[in-house]
Amino acid sequence: MIAHLLEQFRAGKPAALARAVSIVENHRAGFEQVLAHQHTLLGRARRIGITGPPGAGKSTLTTRLARHYRTRALRVGIVAVDPTSPFTGGALLGDRIRMEEVALDPGVFIRSMATRGSLGGLATATREVCDVLDGFGMDVILIETVGVGQSELDVSRAADSTLVVLVPESGDSIQTLKAGVMEIADVFTVNKADRPGADRLRNDIELMLGLRAGATMKDVPAHHGVDLRSAPDRDALRDAMNPARAARAAAREEAPAQWTPPVLRTIAAQGEGIDEVADALERHFRYLESSGELRTRRRARLRERVMEIVEQQVRERLWRDADTMTWLDAQLDALEAGTLVPFAAADMLRQRSAALLTGASFAPLQDA
């Protein structure tokens, strides 16, 4: 069955893509073969993460970006992560409802995924589903996270570029000091920019970016012998003493030595500012390629993927093995009495489970 599916997948059948995504997302039998088939095809798609607090307009912005890329004849995959339903365990599918205007486009593939208890803003299998879309030939993959707070930062490890969407109601200016969100963003946008407070929030973000980069006073010359009456010196002094202005100027550089996230304004519901966001993402991708950072990020993803697989296999093999659980239960008396400590029990468990942990589990299809 998997061999036939992969044959249809290679032929570019949309139904085969949907089936492959379902198999990988739910880790059904044969999902390893499906992912192995994609591996040599990875790296063609640009992966763009879109994150921000609930209600920031991420779904609308994602839809507008998808339409923008479709006008350029690019194939777009969208992975929209929704909160898990407390009743069915599935995604609430609210994102797909909001993306109705692109849902019927044959060049757009949308997959809603449930977080299923994951706390990082993404579902557990998000990166694997992105691999399937990449292998199918999508040009751009938009990864929309569930509404996140200050620690759910998995999207930065799954995407080449990360777009952080904020709104004037996101909180007071102290929120821009939160290091996690500030550090994962490659591009900021203040959405719903027609609301009061949008310009202030944008300035606050640029101020924090300037301070973080050490822009303040960096280019201020020593005061001795400087003629402050000259226009160039006044301009340089003004920019150097204003971190927000310095960050804004750095973000406009076409070929920067170091990337400074631009802070843009959008009204996604009206389609305003979308071209500017897409242009900033394009400039960031060019920067990644020219600086070598793109290869670094993608190699880091491969390393993390191997680590994730090992952790998953260890958990499944150990805690689903009846003999292992029986042995562990037999140690509880000694642990309770204090004659055995948990670290020693863990060492003993690893030693006795060596054969269980080192056995091979992946058998690739011969005809795949």
KOLNU-840128 format. One record per residue (C-alpha): residue number from 1; x, y, z. Coordinates in nm, 3 decimals. Layout:
{NUM {X Y Z}}
...
//
This chain:
{1 {0.000 0.000 0.000}}
{2 {0.279 0.245 0.090}}
{3 {0.463 0.167 -0.233}}
{4 {0.150 0.247 -0.437}}
{5 {0.095 0.566 -0.238}}
{6 {0.451 0.682 -0.305}}
{7 {0.406 0.611 -0.674}}
{8 {0.098 0.833 -0.679}}
{9 {0.285 1.091 -0.473}}
{10 {0.568 1.106 -0.724}}
{11 {0.309 1.155 -0.997}}
{12 {0.187 1.470 -0.818}}
{13 {-0.159 1.344 -0.724}}
{14 {-0.323 1.575 -0.465}}
{15 {-0.508 1.281 -0.309}}
{16 {-0.176 1.106 -0.250}}
{17 {-0.042 1.418 -0.078}}
{18 {-0.342 1.430 0.156}}
{19 {-0.305 1.061 0.241}}
{20 {0.070 1.095 0.297}}
{21 {0.016 1.390 0.531}}
{22 {-0.244 1.194 0.730}}
{23 {-0.014 0.892 0.762}}
{24 {0.276 1.106 0.880}}
{25 {0.071 1.326 1.111}}
{26 {-0.081 1.029 1.292}}
{27 {0.232 0.809 1.273}}
{28 {0.042 0.529 1.106}}
{29 {0.214 0.218 0.978}}
{30 {0.464 0.308 0.707}}
{31 {0.513 0.673 0.803}}
{32 {0.890 0.620 0.828}}
{33 {0.898 0.504 0.465}}
{34 {0.699 0.806 0.355}}
{35 {0.939 1.044 0.531}}
{36 {1.243 0.855 0.402}}
{37 {1.111 0.898 0.048}}
{38 {1.096 1.277 0.097}}
{39 {1.440 1.316 0.247}}
{40 {1.641 1.360 -0.073}}
{41 {1.383 1.611 -0.199}}
{42 {1.399 1.847 0.098}}
{43 {1.528 2.203 0.083}}
{44 {1.338 2.332 -0.218}}
{45 {1.057 2.504 -0.028}}
{46 {1.090 2.822 0.175}}
{47 {0.943 2.771 0.521}}
{48 {0.789 3.077 0.682}}
{49 {0.665 3.065 1.040}}
{50 {0.384 3.300 1.142}}
{51 {0.329 3.343 1.514}}
{52 {0.185 3.586 1.765}}
{53 {-0.076 3.616 2.037}}
{54 {-0.438 3.500 1.994}}
{55 {-0.648 3.744 1.796}}
{56 {-0.354 3.911 1.622}}
{57 {-0.492 3.822 1.279}}
{58 {-0.243 3.546 1.194}}
{59 {-0.492 3.345 0.987}}
{60 {-0.598 3.648 0.784}}
{61 {-0.237 3.748 0.727}}
{62 {-0.150 3.390 0.626}}
{63 {-0.435 3.391 0.375}}
{64 {-0.322 3.722 0.227}}
{65 {0.036 3.602 0.197}}
{66 {-0.085 3.284 0.026}}
{67 {-0.276 3.494 -0.227}}
{68 {0.032 3.710 -0.282}}
{69 {0.248 3.407 -0.361}}
{70 {-0.020 3.259 -0.586}}
{71 {-0.015 3.575 -0.800}}
{72 {0.347 3.480 -0.865}}
{73 {0.245 3.128 -0.968}}
{74 {0.408 2.975 -0.659}}
{75 {0.256 2.665 -0.500}}
{76 {0.175 2.721 -0.135}}
{77 {0.138 2.475 0.150}}
{78 {-0.024 2.596 0.473}}
{79 {0.011 2.414 0.803}}
{80 {-0.228 2.578 1.050}}
{81 {-0.199 2.461 1.410}}
{82 {-0.518 2.491 1.612}}
{83 {-0.589 2.428 1.980}}
{84 {-0.683 2.071 2.061}}
{85 {-1.051 2.005 2.113}}
{86 {-1.114 1.890 2.472}}
{87 {-1.388 1.660 2.341}}
{88 {-1.248 1.490 2.031}}
{89 {-0.875 1.559 2.059}}
{90 {-0.878 1.708 1.708}}
{91 {-0.823 2.058 1.577}}
{92 {-1.110 2.303 1.599}}
{93 {-1.043 2.395 1.234}}
{94 {-1.104 2.764 1.290}}
{95 {-0.804 2.855 1.075}}
{96 {-0.939 2.664 0.775}}
{97 {-1.270 2.849 0.802}}
{98 {-1.086 3.183 0.789}}
{99 {-0.885 3.066 0.486}}
{100 {-1.191 2.982 0.281}}
{101 {-1.098 3.227 0.004}}
{102 {-0.785 3.025 -0.087}}
{103 {-0.907 2.680 0.016}}
{104 {-1.036 2.593 -0.332}}
{105 {-0.723 2.711 -0.513}}
{106 {-0.557 2.399 -0.662}}
{107 {-0.218 2.558 -0.599}}
{108 {-0.282 2.581 -0.225}}
{109 {-0.283 2.288 0.018}}
{110 {-0.411 2.355 0.371}}
{111 {-0.368 2.122 0.665}}
{112 {-0.509 2.199 1.009}}
{113 {-0.337 2.020 1.293}}
{114 {-0.417 1.988 1.662}}
{115 {-0.152 2.072 1.920}}
{116 {-0.242 1.750 2.109}}
{117 {-0.084 1.873 2.428}}
{118 {0.229 2.023 2.274}}
{119 {0.318 2.350 2.447}}
{120 {0.551 2.497 2.186}}
{121 {0.290 2.656 1.960}}
{122 {0.316 2.372 1.707}}
{123 {0.183 2.019 1.685}}
{124 {0.429 1.737 1.745}}
{125 {0.435 1.630 1.380}}
{126 {0.439 1.979 1.226}}
{127 {0.793 1.958 1.094}}
{128 {0.730 1.613 0.951}}
{129 {0.422 1.737 0.764}}
{130 {0.629 2.028 0.631}}
{131 {0.879 1.774 0.498}}
{132 {0.600 1.599 0.309}}
{133 {0.483 1.927 0.155}}
{134 {0.842 2.015 0.065}}
{135 {0.892 1.677 -0.100}}
{136 {0.570 1.718 -0.297}}
{137 {0.707 2.032 -0.460}}
{138 {0.554 2.323 -0.272}}
{139 {0.744 2.646 -0.327}}
{140 {0.641 2.815 -0.004}}
{141 {0.523 2.659 0.322}}
{142 {0.343 2.888 0.567}}
{143 {0.342 2.755 0.923}}
{144 {0.084 2.929 1.139}}
{145 {0.114 2.855 1.507}}
{146 {-0.158 2.843 1.766}}
{147 {-0.180 3.173 1.955}}
{148 {0.133 3.179 2.167}}
{149 {0.262 3.358 2.470}}
{150 {0.625 3.420 2.565}}
{151 {0.776 3.070 2.573}}
{152 {0.615 2.879 2.285}}
{153 {0.895 2.933 2.038}}
{154 {0.913 2.605 1.844}}
{155 {0.826 2.780 1.520}}
{156 {1.171 2.942 1.502}}
{157 {1.325 2.594 1.480}}
{158 {1.081 2.475 1.215}}
{159 {1.101 2.772 0.976}}
{160 {1.365 2.948 0.770}}
{161 {1.207 3.287 0.847}}
{162 {0.978 3.378 1.136}}
{163 {0.715 3.651 1.114}}
{164 {0.588 3.774 1.451}}
{165 {0.244 3.936 1.435}}
{166 {0.146 4.180 1.708}}
{167 {-0.148 4.412 1.758}}
{168 {-0.182 4.731 1.961}}
{169 {-0.382 4.535 2.218}}
{170 {-0.096 4.284 2.271}}
{171 {0.000 4.460 2.594}}
{172 {0.194 4.759 2.716}}
{173 {0.542 4.845 2.600}}
{174 {0.706 4.620 2.861}}
{175 {0.603 4.321 2.647}}
{176 {0.862 4.424 2.390}}
{177 {1.130 4.347 2.647}}
{178 {1.042 3.978 2.647}}
{179 {1.358 3.821 2.515}}
{180 {1.207 3.506 2.366}}
{181 {0.968 3.669 2.122}}
{182 {1.221 3.938 2.036}}
{183 {1.489 3.685 1.950}}
{184 {1.287 3.453 1.726}}
{185 {1.148 3.728 1.500}}
{186 {1.307 3.784 1.162}}
{187 {1.027 4.022 1.063}}
{188 {0.775 4.202 1.284}}
{189 {0.441 4.332 1.175}}
{190 {0.197 4.539 1.378}}
{191 {-0.134 4.418 1.239}}
{192 {-0.463 4.605 1.268}}
{193 {-0.249 4.915 1.236}}
{194 {-0.553 5.139 1.199}}
{195 {-0.621 5.101 1.569}}
{196 {-0.495 5.345 1.835}}
{197 {-0.153 5.263 1.973}}
{198 {-0.014 5.097 1.658}}
{199 {0.257 5.355 1.596}}
{200 {0.359 5.354 1.959}}
{201 {0.393 4.975 1.962}}
{202 {0.599 4.988 1.645}}
{203 {0.830 5.248 1.797}}
{204 {0.862 5.044 2.117}}
{205 {0.968 4.736 1.921}}
{206 {1.222 4.934 1.719}}
{207 {1.354 5.088 2.039}}
{208 {1.412 4.744 2.190}}
{209 {1.577 4.624 1.870}}
{210 {1.811 4.923 1.874}}
{211 {1.901 4.873 2.239}}
{212 {1.956 4.501 2.189}}
{213 {2.191 4.568 1.898}}
{214 {2.384 4.825 2.101}}
{215 {2.301 5.097 1.851}}
{216 {2.286 5.375 2.108}}
{217 {2.596 5.599 2.105}}
{218 {2.777 5.342 1.885}}
{219 {2.864 5.595 1.617}}
{220 {2.881 5.907 1.831}}
{221 {3.221 6.071 1.781}}
{222 {3.423 6.212 2.067}}
{223 {3.303 6.565 2.138}}
{224 {3.645 6.728 2.110}}
{225 {3.699 6.882 1.770}}
{226 {3.355 6.787 1.634}}
{227 {3.165 7.064 1.460}}
{228 {2.802 6.990 1.551}}
{229 {2.685 7.272 1.330}}
{230 {2.752 7.067 1.017}}
{231 {2.449 6.879 0.884}}
{232 {2.621 6.538 0.845}}
{233 {2.742 6.545 1.205}}
{234 {2.400 6.648 1.332}}
{235 {2.234 6.366 1.139}}
{236 {2.485 6.109 1.258}}
{237 {2.449 6.226 1.617}}
{238 {2.069 6.224 1.594}}
{239 {2.062 5.867 1.455}}
{240 {2.320 5.736 1.699}}
{241 {2.137 5.871 2.002}}
{242 {1.802 5.732 1.886}}
{243 {1.805 5.349 1.899}}
{244 {1.467 5.319 1.728}}
{245 {1.580 5.533 1.437}}
{246 {1.905 5.336 1.413}}
{247 {1.717 5.004 1.409}}
{248 {1.478 5.133 1.143}}
{249 {1.767 5.245 0.924}}
{250 {1.951 4.914 0.968}}
{251 {1.639 4.720 0.873}}
{252 {1.624 4.901 0.538}}
{253 {1.971 4.793 0.429}}
{254 {1.959 4.581 0.114}}
{255 {2.273 4.375 0.182}}
{256 {2.330 4.391 0.559}}
{257 {2.622 4.223 0.731}}
{258 {2.386 4.145 1.018}}
{259 {2.008 4.115 0.989}}
{260 {1.793 4.365 1.177}}
{261 {1.422 4.271 1.181}}
{262 {1.206 4.533 1.009}}
{263 {0.892 4.641 1.194}}
{264 {0.608 4.685 0.946}}
{265 {0.244 4.796 0.958}}
{266 {-0.037 4.584 0.814}}
{267 {-0.414 4.581 0.802}}
{268 {-0.450 4.225 0.685}}
{269 {-0.828 4.231 0.668}}
{270 {-0.800 4.501 0.400}}
{271 {-0.490 4.361 0.234}}
{272 {-0.276 4.661 0.331}}
{273 {0.096 4.612 0.386}}
{274 {0.108 4.253 0.255}}
{275 {0.346 4.335 -0.029}}
{276 {0.585 4.499 0.217}}
{277 {0.579 4.193 0.443}}
{278 {0.643 3.960 0.149}}
{279 {0.928 4.184 0.033}}
{280 {1.086 4.180 0.380}}
{281 {1.062 3.800 0.392}}
{282 {1.225 3.783 0.049}}
{283 {1.509 4.011 0.162}}
{284 {1.557 3.796 0.472}}
{285 {1.578 3.481 0.261}}
{286 {1.841 3.643 0.039}}
{287 {2.034 3.739 0.352}}
{288 {2.017 3.380 0.480}}
{289 {2.153 3.249 0.151}}
{290 {2.433 3.503 0.116}}
{291 {2.546 3.479 0.480}}
{292 {2.538 3.100 0.499}}
{293 {2.281 3.116 0.778}}
{294 {2.025 2.923 0.571}}
{295 {2.248 2.615 0.560}}
{296 {2.324 2.656 0.931}}
{297 {1.956 2.668 1.021}}
{298 {1.866 2.372 0.804}}
{299 {2.153 2.164 0.939}}
{300 {2.036 2.247 1.291}}
{301 {1.690 2.118 1.194}}
{302 {1.841 1.791 1.078}}
{303 {2.034 1.752 1.404}}
{304 {1.723 1.822 1.610}}
{305 {1.524 1.578 1.398}}
{306 {1.763 1.293 1.476}}
{307 {1.752 1.382 1.845}}
{308 {1.371 1.386 1.840}}
{309 {1.356 1.046 1.674}}
{310 {1.594 0.894 1.929}}
{311 {1.397 1.038 2.219}}
{312 {1.070 0.914 2.072}}
{313 {1.206 0.564 2.009}}
{314 {1.355 0.538 2.357}}
{315 {1.026 0.640 2.518}}
{316 {0.821 0.400 2.310}}
{317 {1.054 0.103 2.346}}
{318 {1.107 0.138 2.719}}
{319 {0.767 0.237 2.849}}
{320 {0.568 0.009 2.619}}
{321 {0.777 -0.296 2.708}}
{322 {0.590 -0.504 2.965}}
{323 {0.907 -0.667 3.103}}
{324 {1.067 -0.327 3.161}}
{325 {0.764 -0.197 3.348}}
{326 {0.748 -0.512 3.560}}
{327 {1.115 -0.468 3.655}}
{328 {1.060 -0.100 3.738}}
{329 {0.761 -0.181 3.959}}
{330 {0.979 -0.433 4.144}}
{331 {1.221 -0.154 4.240}}
{332 {0.957 0.063 4.406}}
{333 {1.001 -0.094 4.750}}
{334 {1.374 -0.020 4.750}}
{335 {1.313 0.331 4.619}}
{336 {1.053 0.393 4.886}}
{337 {1.280 0.260 5.161}}
{338 {1.568 0.475 5.045}}
{339 {1.804 0.184 4.977}}
{340 {1.794 0.263 4.605}}
{341 {1.808 0.610 4.454}}
{342 {1.634 0.702 4.124}}
{343 {1.965 0.776 3.948}}
{344 {2.100 0.430 4.028}}
{345 {1.772 0.272 3.917}}
{346 {1.796 0.462 3.588}}
{347 {2.151 0.334 3.533}}
{348 {2.040 -0.021 3.601}}
{349 {1.744 0.019 3.367}}
{350 {1.963 0.141 3.082}}
{351 {2.207 -0.146 3.127}}
{352 {1.943 -0.415 3.130}}
{353 {1.762 -0.257 2.834}}
{354 {2.065 -0.219 2.606}}
{355 {1.949 -0.477 2.354}}
{356 {1.599 -0.332 2.353}}
{357 {1.729 0.018 2.280}}
{358 {1.989 -0.069 2.016}}
{359 {1.778 -0.289 1.789}}
{360 {1.701 -0.150 1.444}}
{361 {1.342 -0.054 1.370}}
{362 {1.349 0.114 1.028}}
{363 {1.318 -0.103 0.719}}
{364 {1.297 0.103 0.397}}
{365 {1.082 -0.018 0.112}}
{366 {1.284 -0.187 -0.159}}
{367 {1.090 -0.026 -0.442}}
{368 {1.064 0.321 -0.290}}
//
